[in-house]
Amino acid sequence: MAQQSETKFAYELRSILKNAPTASGVYTLESPSGCVYVGEAEDICANLLVHLHDDNPCLDQKDPRQFTFEAVPPGARLVRQAELVRALHPVCHRREGLPECEGCSLAKKAARDN
């Protein structure tokens, strides 16, 4: 079964810049009630910064406070992301057609990826 990274960092600008790597991997955004989002990226730090400044009604409503990450080679990121999604059941995982994500960069990225 997939295991979530143990180290949690504050989901704020200074913490992201200090702690998130500019490397390939997967990451989670977490609120006090649990996992909000599981992402994958070539550059974890850049993606976290996009989420922090993006207009995403679901993330805004769930108010993530922490993030975790795992370095994962590019060819294994999607598999690891899928494992974490199955294990953690994130409430704002990008899904096309969901009203809470309509127009946000997550939905646009999903549309481009398909």
SEPA-866900 format. One record per residue: residue number from 1; residue in three letters; chain; y, x, z of N, C-alpha, C in turn. Coordinates in pm, whole numbers, plus 50000, padded with zeros to 5 digits. Each point is the difference from the previous one (the first is absolute). Layout:
REM residues N
 resi resn chain  n_py  n_px  n_pz ca_py ca_px ca_pz  c_py  c_px  c_pz
  NUM  ALA     A     Y     X     Z     Y     X     Z     Y     X     Z
...
//
This chain:
REM residues 114
 resi resn chain  n_py  n_px  n_pz ca_py ca_px ca_pz  c_py  c_px  c_pz
    1  MET     A 49881 50085 50000 50119 49915 50000 50124 50089 50000
    2  ALA     A 50104 49951 49936 50125 50076 49991 50065 50012 50136
    3  GLN     A 50059 50116 50024 50071 50020 50125 50146 50028 49970
    4  GLN     A 50085 49940 50078 50143 50018 49986 50039 50133 50064
    5  SER     A 50102 50061 49943 50054 50123 50057 50044 49974 50144
    6  GLU     A 49976 50095 50089 50030 49983 50142 50149 50019 50033
    7  THR     A 50068 50090 49931 50139 50031 50033 50094 49895 49939
    8  LYS     A 50084 49945 50086 50098 49900 49955 50139 50056 50018
    9  PHE     A 50085 49974 49901 50137 50049 50003 50096 49881 49989
   10  ALA     A 50118 50016 50055 50102 49895 49991 50037 49977 49854
   11  TYR     A 50008 49874 49962 50037 49963 49863 50152 49990 49992
   12  GLU     A 50064 50116 49992 50144 50012 49989 50031 50125 49918
   13  LEU     A 50120 50007 49948 50037 50106 49906 49969 50139 50051
   14  ARG     A 50049 50036 50117 49980 50137 50052 49853 50034 50017
   15  SER     A 49924 49907 50050 49858 50023 50023 49924 50016 49867
   16  ILE     A 50034 49917 49903 49935 50013 49869 50030 50137 49940
   17  LEU     A 50128 50039 50001 50038 50129 49943 49935 50117 50074
   18  LYS     A 49983 49987 50129 49942 50107 50081 49848 50005 49990
   19  ASN     A 49934 49885 49996 49855 49995 50017 49918 49968 49876
   20  ALA     A 50055 49927 49905 49921 49960 49883 49996 50113 49896
   21  PRO     A 49882 50032 49952 49990 50108 49902 50042 49955 49859
   22  THR     A 50039 50096 49921 50029 49974 49858 49873 50030 49921
   23  ALA     A 49890 49944 50047 49869 50027 49943 49927 49869 49969
   24  SER     A 49893 50011 49924 49917 49886 49963 49928 49945 50123
   25  GLY     A 49992 49866 50007 49926 49942 50111 50014 49850 50011
   26  VAL     A 49956 49949 50112 50012 49858 50033 50080 49988 50129
   27  TYR     A 50057 49883 50022 50081 49979 50120 49994 49854 50041
   28  THR     A 50031 49976 50127 50008 49863 50050 50138 49979 50063
   29  LEU     A 50044 49877 49996 50118 49956 50074 49949 49901 50103
   30  GLU     A 50045 50015 50125 49947 49918 50108 50111 49938 50083
   31  SER     A 49977 49875 50037 50089 49930 50092 49927 49990 50133
   32  PRO     A 50067 49951 50103 49931 49985 50129 49875 49911 49991
   33  SER     A 49995 49910 49902 49885 49911 49987 49887 50056 49914
   34  GLY     A 50020 50116 49938 49892 50059 49921 50047 50056 49868
   35  CYS     A 49906 50027 49914 50028 50061 49870 50074 49901 49909
   36  VAL     A 50106 50049 49941 50082 49918 49911 49974 50034 49854
   37  TYR     A 49982 50128 49969 49987 50044 49862 49920 50129 49992
   38  VAL     A 49921 50013 49896 49927 50124 49970 50040 50041 49860
   39  GLY     A 50052 50121 49987 50043 50048 49870 49933 50131 49964
   40  GLU     A 50018 50037 49875 49952 50129 49951 50111 50059 49915
   41  ALA     A 50009 50133 49998 50111 50062 49928 49971 50145 49966
   42  GLU     A 50062 50045 49895 50001 50142 49967 50087 50076 50099
   43  ASP     A 50104 49933 50050 50094 50058 50096 50018 49899 50113
   44  ILE     A 49930 50018 50110 50003 49906 50112 50143 49980 50052
   45  CYS     A 50072 50110 50020 50136 49991 50053 50089 49914 49910
   46  ALA     A 49996 50025 49870 50083 49924 49906 49968 49851 50005
   47  ASN     A 49872 49966 50004 49964 49858 50005 50046 49934 50129
   48  LEU     A 49985 50070 50111 50046 49943 50127 50151 49976 49998
   49  LEU     A 50074 50092 49939 50145 49982 49991 50035 49881 49912
   50  VAL     A 49925 49979 49893 50022 49882 49915 49978 49873 50081
   51  HIS     A 49889 49994 50074 49972 49882 50082 50110 49977 50104
   52  LEU     A 50046 50107 50060 50102 49989 50105 50128 49937 49945
   53  HIS     A 50035 50032 49877 50127 49953 49943 49984 49885 49902
   54  ASP     A 49878 49959 49971 49975 49894 49903 50023 49863 50063
   55  ASP     A 50030 49905 49915 50011 49861 50043 49863 49936 49980
   56  ASN     A 49927 49983 50108 49867 49940 49995 49992 49898 50112
   57  PRO     A 50006 49873 49967 50002 49897 50103 49881 50006 50098
   58  CYS     A 49881 50032 49951 49885 50007 50091 50016 50114 50099
   59  LEU     A 50033 50119 49952 50020 50113 50092 50117 49974 50094
   60  ASP     A 50107 49942 49947 50115 49970 50084 49962 49905 50114
   61  GLN     A 49920 49900 49968 49959 49901 50100 49905 50061 50104
   62  LYS     A 49908 50084 49955 49900 50058 50091 50054 50119 50079
   63  ASP     A 50112 50056 49956 50072 50105 50072 49911 50116 50043
   64  PRO     A 49947 50076 49902 49917 50115 50039 50078 50099 50085
   65  ARG     A 49932 50057 50100 50063 50094 50093 49940 50139 49993
   66  GLN     A 49878 50010 49944 49932 50129 49995 49932 50019 49865
   67  PHE     A 49973 50127 49967 49920 50029 49883 49897 50106 50035
   68  THR     A 49893 50000 49924 49898 50103 50007 49977 50049 49858
   69  PHE     A 49937 50114 49985 49965 50046 49866 49878 50089 50006
   70  GLU     A 49937 50013 49886 49887 50090 49981 50018 50070 49867
   71  ALA     A 49988 50130 49997 50002 50073 49873 49869 49970 49928
   72  VAL     A 50012 49957 49875 49883 49965 49919 50027 50051 49859
   73  PRO     A 49903 50067 49937 50020 50048 49864 50028 49883 49904
   74  PRO     A 50076 50024 49894 50037 49892 49907 49882 49915 49952
   75  GLY     A 49889 50062 49966 49886 49926 49948 49930 49912 50101
   76  ALA     A 50027 50017 50127 49933 49923 50106 50093 49900 50070
   77  ARG     A 50128 49999 49964 50096 49914 50071 49968 49852 49992
   78  LEU     A 49971 49949 49882 49976 49856 49986 49876 49955 50077
   79  VAL     A 49897 50083 50001 49880 49967 50076 50032 49996 50149
   80  ARG     A 50072 50100 50049 50035 50004 50142 50092 49884 50037
   81  GLN     A 50095 49968 49912 50088 49886 50025 49917 49872 50011
   82  ALA     A 49907 49979 49910 49916 49879 50003 49919 49994 50130
   83  GLU     A 49948 50114 50046 49927 50003 50127 50089 49955 50115
   84  LEU     A 50122 50052 50003 50092 49964 50108 50043 49854 49992
   85  VAL     A 50021 49950 49880 50036 49858 49985 49888 49912 50054
   86  ARG     A 49876 50033 49966 49886 49921 50050 49990 50009 50152
   87  ALA     A 50026 50117 50056 49984 50019 50145 50116 49943 50081
   88  LEU     A 50123 50010 49946 50119 49968 50079 50064 49865 49968
   89  HIS     A 49967 49941 49887 50053 49870 49960 50154 49992 50009
   90  PRO     A 50069 50086 49926 50147 49999 50008 50058 49869 49947
   91  VAL     A 50097 49948 50070 50057 49870 49964 50098 50005 49884
   92  CYS     A 50052 50115 49967 50095 50012 49890 49948 50091 49888
   93  HIS     A 49871 50013 49991 49947 50085 49893 50043 49942 49867
   94  ARG     A 50043 50086 49909 50053 49950 49873 49897 49916 49926
   95  ARG     A 50042 49883 49968 49918 49908 49925 50092 49923 49907
   96  GLU     A 49972 50006 49873 50083 49929 49904 49999 49851 50029
   97  GLY     A 50113 49939 49979 50008 49856 50011 50029 49947 50139
   98  LEU     A 50004 50086 50100 50029 49951 50134 50151 49977 50013
   99  PRO     A 50041 49885 50049 50143 49971 50008 50077 50096 50090
  100  GLU     A 49937 50052 50106 50074 50089 50089 50028 50136 49937
  101  CYS     A 49938 50029 49887 50023 50129 49935 50060 49983 49861
  102  GLU     A 50034 49879 49962 50052 49976 49866 50128 50081 49977
  103  GLY     A 49998 50082 49898 50117 50079 49964 50013 50132 50073
  104  CYS     A 49919 50025 50103 50013 50126 50073 49933 50112 49921
  105  SER     A 50028 50123 50035 49946 50112 49924 49848 50006 50008
  106  LEU     A 49941 49948 50106 49854 50000 50010 49938 49913 49891
  107  ALA     A 50056 49882 49978 49950 49912 49895 50025 50059 49863
  108  LYS     A 50116 50062 49981 50030 50063 49870 49904 50112 49972
  109  LYS     A 49966 50081 50101 49905 50109 49982 49862 49944 49968
  110  ALA     A 49959 49895 50068 49870 49939 49973 49993 49950 49857
  111  ALA     A 50108 49940 49952 50003 49951 49863 49988 50115 49899
  112  ARG     A 50067 50112 50029 49993 50117 49911 49861 50061 50001
  113  ASP     A 49934 49999 50116 49868 50062 50014 49891 49920 49931
  114  ASN     A 50022 49872 49979 49897 49914 49938 50011 49996 49851
//
